[in-house]
Amino acid sequence: MVHVNLPAPAYSMKLSGTEWVSLEAWGRRKGSRLFARYKQGHEVLHRLVLSGLRFDLMPGNRLAHCQGMQLWLGFAPKLVKGHLYLHHLDIKKQIEPISMGFPALGRVVVIDPGHGKTNLGTQSIYNKTREKTYTLDWALRLKRLLEAKGWKVYLTRTTDKALSLTDRVKFADRVNAALFISLHFNSASRAVSGLETYCIAPVGMPSHFTRGSPDRINTALPNNTYDTRNLQLACRVHSSMLATCGMPDRGVRRIRFMTVLKGQKRPAILVEGGYLSNPTEAKKVADAAYRQKLAQGVANALP
């Protein structure tokens, strides 16, 4: 632990016309009794413990951690006179929602197996199986687990059929779903592996990446109504899957280009359950027992 003798930070300040909030001062207002600094290499890690959760952040780095889980911020924190300041949106739309826990939600969920029919998705480097096949298997396994817990579960597809992204949104509207979870697998270079979970970026916050789409940060999307519960659901599922499957953590991330999420009128997330382009992960996903773990990881997150 790094011991410093600093005056109490101002709660907030304007930097280039934007409000930045002291993590320490905000935490104390919310009832935190622990804020500490730790040396990590050449940098100082700032730790806030609130509602039993440990938040670790570093100046100049958008990658934060909550209970060790990766959480990507919208803006890199700033160090001002020894104190860590966060963009007000990261406080309001990231740190605060997580510290609030997970609210009770209606027990009707739509599980969306990505791709289908001619929309093949990516291909496993291990056995050439297509993403569409694995996502359907994952969804069917998850359906059985959730139904055993008393959930009403709808699948956007139960066979290998074509379904547009907007049709998947309309399906969730039709069944009056309380939650929407889209299941996918990823692809990149062979070296990349791990779990990623996505939800829509709040208004004013840049996307983690855009996949070539314009990032209209000031445009409100229908799903922005659920910013808080989106993140709470994403973190709960992501954390549960890490614990159940033991996969590398690539974090909870915010985007706005995903059509299957941005039109949703309910908390909605998209889970990328590993990289089929990575030989090790592709081999794991080929194993039915591991796919059962993927399903169990999501199911464990939903009470």
C-alpha positions in Angstrom: 0.0 0.0 0.0 1.2 3.5 -0.8 0.7 6.0 2.0 0.3 9.6 0.8 -0.5 12.8 2.7 -2.9 14.7 0.4 -5.6 17.2 1.1 -9.1 15.8 0.6 -10.1 15.9 -3.1 -12.7 18.2 -4.6 -15.8 16.1 -5.3 -15.7 17.1 -9.0 -14.0 19.5 -11.4 -14.4 20.7 -14.9 -11.7 19.7 -17.3 -12.0 21.0 -20.9 -15.6 21.7 -20.1 -16.5 18.2 -18.9 -17.3 17.1 -15.4 -14.8 14.7 -13.8 -15.6 13.1 -10.4 -13.2 12.0 -7.7 -13.5 8.3 -7.2 -12.5 8.6 -3.6 -14.9 11.4 -2.8 -17.8 9.8 -4.7 -17.1 6.5 -2.9 -17.2 8.2 0.5 -20.6 9.8 -0.3 -21.9 6.3 -1.1 -20.7 4.9 2.2 -17.3 3.4 1.2 -14.8 3.2 4.1 -11.9 1.9 2.1 -10.0 3.8 -0.5 -6.3 2.8 -1.0 -3.4 3.2 -3.4 -1.0 0.3 -4.3 2.2 0.4 -6.3 1.9 -1.7 -9.5 5.1 -1.6 -11.5 5.7 2.1 -12.3 2.1 3.0 -11.8 -0.2 3.5 -8.8 -3.4 1.4 -8.7 -6.4 3.1 -7.0 -8.7 0.8 -5.1 -12.3 1.5 -3.9 -14.3 -1.0 -1.9 -18.0 -0.3 -2.1 -21.0 -2.6 -1.4 -18.5 -5.5 -0.8 -17.1 -5.0 -4.3 -13.5 -4.1 -5.1 -12.9 -1.7 -7.9 -9.3 -1.3 -9.2 -8.4 1.6 -11.6 -5.3 3.2 -12.9 -4.8 6.7 -14.4 -4.6 6.8 -18.2 -6.0 3.3 -18.6 -9.6 2.5 -19.7 -9.3 -1.0 -18.4 -10.7 -1.2 -14.9 -11.3 -4.3 -12.7 -14.3 -5.2 -10.5 -13.6 -8.2 -8.2 -10.8 -9.0 -10.7 -13.2 -9.0 -13.7 -12.2 -6.7 -16.6 -14.5 -3.7 -17.2 -13.8 -1.3 -20.0 -14.5 2.3 -19.2 -15.6 4.9 -21.7 -12.8 7.3 -20.8 -9.3 6.9 -19.3 -9.2 8.2 -15.6 -7.2 11.3 -14.9 -4.7 11.9 -12.1 -5.1 15.4 -10.7 -2.9 16.5 -7.8 -2.5 12.8 -6.7 -6.3 12.1 -6.9 -8.0 9.9 -9.4 -10.9 11.4 -11.3 -13.3 9.6 -13.6 -15.5 11.0 -16.4 -18.9 11.6 -14.9 -20.5 9.1 -17.3 -18.2 6.3 -16.1 -19.3 7.0 -12.5 -23.0 7.2 -13.4 -23.2 4.5 -16.1 -20.4 2.1 -15.0 -19.3 2.1 -11.4 -22.6 3.1 -9.7 -24.8 0.5 -11.5 -22.4 -2.3 -10.6 -22.3 -1.3 -7.0 -26.1 -1.4 -6.9 -26.3 -5.1 -7.4 -28.8 -7.0 -9.6 -32.5 -6.1 -9.4 -35.3 -8.6 -9.6 -36.5 -9.0 -13.2 -39.4 -10.7 -14.9 -38.6 -14.4 -15.4 -39.1 -14.4 -19.2 -36.0 -14.6 -21.3 -35.2 -14.8 -25.0 -32.1 -16.7 -25.8 -30.8 -15.9 -29.3 -28.5 -18.4 -30.9 -26.4 -16.3 -33.4 -26.5 -16.9 -37.1 -28.4 -19.7 -38.9 -28.9 -21.3 -42.3 -26.8 -19.4 -44.9 -25.5 -17.0 -42.3 -22.9 -19.5 -41.1 -20.9 -17.4 -38.7 -17.2 -18.0 -38.2 -15.6 -21.5 -38.5 -13.8 -23.6 -36.0 -10.1 -23.9 -36.7 -10.2 -27.3 -34.9 -12.9 -29.2 -36.8 -14.4 -26.7 -39.3 -17.8 -26.7 -37.5 -19.7 -23.4 -38.0 -20.6 -21.0 -35.4 -24.3 -21.3 -36.1 -24.2 -25.0 -35.0 -22.4 -24.3 -31.8 -24.6 -21.3 -30.8 -27.8 -23.4 -31.3 -26.4 -26.2 -29.2 -25.4 -23.8 -26.4 -28.9 -22.2 -26.5 -30.7 -25.5 -26.3 -28.6 -26.6 -23.3 -29.2 -23.2 -21.6 -32.9 -23.4 -22.2 -33.2 -26.7 -20.3 -31.1 -25.4 -17.4 -33.2 -22.2 -17.0 -36.5 -24.0 -17.4 -35.5 -26.2 -14.5 -35.1 -23.0 -12.4 -38.6 -21.8 -13.3 -37.8 -19.4 -16.1 -40.0 -19.1 -19.2 -37.5 -19.5 -22.0 -38.0 -18.6 -25.7 -35.4 -19.3 -28.4 -35.3 -17.1 -31.5 -34.5 -20.3 -33.5 -34.6 -23.9 -32.5 -33.4 -25.2 -35.8 -31.0 -24.2 -38.5 -33.0 -21.4 -40.1 -32.4 -17.9 -41.4 -33.5 -15.0 -39.2 -32.6 -11.4 -39.6 -31.3 -9.3 -36.8 -34.4 -7.1 -36.7 -36.6 -10.2 -36.7 -34.8 -11.3 -33.5 -35.7 -8.0 -31.9 -39.3 -8.3 -33.0 -39.5 -11.8 -31.6 -38.5 -10.6 -28.2 -41.2 -7.9 -28.4 -43.8 -10.4 -29.4 -43.2 -12.7 -26.4 -42.8 -9.7 -24.1 -39.4 -10.8 -22.9 -37.9 -9.4 -19.7 -34.3 -10.2 -20.8 -32.5 -10.8 -24.1 -29.3 -12.8 -24.3 -27.6 -13.3 -27.7 -25.0 -16.1 -27.9 -22.0 -16.0 -30.3 -18.5 -17.2 -30.8 -15.6 -15.0 -31.9 -12.8 -15.0 -34.5 -9.5 -13.1 -34.8 -5.8 -14.1 -35.0 -4.9 -17.5 -33.6 -3.3 -16.0 -30.5 -6.5 -14.2 -29.3 -8.7 -16.1 -26.8 -11.2 -15.4 -24.1 -14.7 -14.3 -23.1 -16.3 -11.0 -24.1 -19.7 -9.6 -23.1 -21.3 -6.6 -24.8 -24.1 -4.2 -24.1 -25.1 -0.9 -25.7 -22.9 2.2 -24.9 -24.7 5.0 -23.0 -25.4 8.3 -24.8 -22.2 10.4 -24.8 -19.8 7.4 -24.2 -17.6 6.2 -27.1 -17.9 2.6 -28.1 -15.1 0.2 -27.3 -14.9 -0.5 -31.0 -17.2 0.2 -34.0 -16.5 -2.4 -36.7 -16.4 0.3 -39.3 -19.8 1.9 -38.3 -20.1 5.5 -37.4 -20.1 5.9 -33.6 -22.9 8.5 -33.1 -22.3 9.0 -29.4 -25.0 11.6 -28.9 -27.8 9.6 -30.5 -30.1 7.9 -28.0 -31.1 4.3 -29.0 -34.2 2.5 -27.8 -32.1 0.2 -25.6 -30.4 3.1 -23.9 -33.4 3.2 -21.6 -31.9 0.1 -20.0 -28.3 1.3 -19.6 -28.1 0.4 -15.9 -29.7 -3.0 -16.1 -27.8 -3.9 -19.3 -24.5 -3.4 -17.5 -25.7 -5.2 -14.3 -26.8 -8.2 -16.5 -23.6 -8.2 -18.5 -21.4 -8.2 -15.4 -23.4 -10.9 -13.7 -23.3 -13.2 -16.7 -19.6 -12.4 -17.5 -18.5 -13.0 -13.9 -20.4 -16.3 -13.7 -19.0 -17.6 -16.9 -15.5 -16.8 -15.9 -16.0 -18.7 -12.7 -17.7 -21.7 -14.3 -15.6 -22.1 -17.5 -12.2 -20.8 -16.4 -11.6 -18.9 -19.6 -9.4 -15.9 -20.2 -11.2 -12.6 -19.4 -11.5 -10.0 -22.2 -14.0 -7.9 -20.3 -17.4 -6.3 -20.4 -17.5 -3.9 -23.2 -19.8 -1.1 -24.6 -20.8 -0.8 -28.3 -23.6 0.7 -30.3 -23.4 -0.9 -33.7 -25.0 -4.3 -32.8 -28.5 -4.2 -34.4 -29.7 -7.2 -32.3 -29.1 -5.1 -29.2 -29.7 -1.5 -30.0 -33.5 -1.8 -30.7 -34.3 -4.0 -27.7 -36.9 -2.7 -25.2 -35.5 -4.7 -22.3 -32.1 -5.4 -20.7 -30.1 -7.1 -23.5 -26.5 -8.4 -23.8 -24.4 -10.3 -26.4 -22.0 -13.0 -25.1 -19.0 -14.0 -27.2 -18.2 -17.4 -25.7 -14.6 -17.8 -27.0 -12.6 -17.7 -30.1 -13.1 -20.4 -32.7 -9.9 -19.1 -34.4 -7.9 -20.0 -31.3 -6.8 -23.7 -31.5 -7.1 -24.3 -27.7 -10.5 -22.7 -27.4 -11.8 -24.2 -30.6 -10.9 -27.7 -29.2 -12.7 -27.0 -25.9 -15.8 -25.8 -27.7 -15.9 -29.0 -29.7 -16.3 -30.9 -26.5 -20.0 -31.3 -25.5 -19.1 -31.2 -21.8 -17.5 -27.8 -22.2 -20.5 -26.5 -24.1 -22.6 -27.6 -21.1 -20.2 -25.5 -18.9 -20.9 -22.5 -21.2 -24.6 -23.0 -20.6 -24.2 -23.5 -16.9 -22.2 -20.3 -16.7 -25.0 -18.3 -18.1 -27.7 -20.1 -16.1 -25.8 -19.6 -12.8 -26.0 -15.9 -13.3 -29.8 -15.8 -13.5 -31.5 -16.5 -10.1 
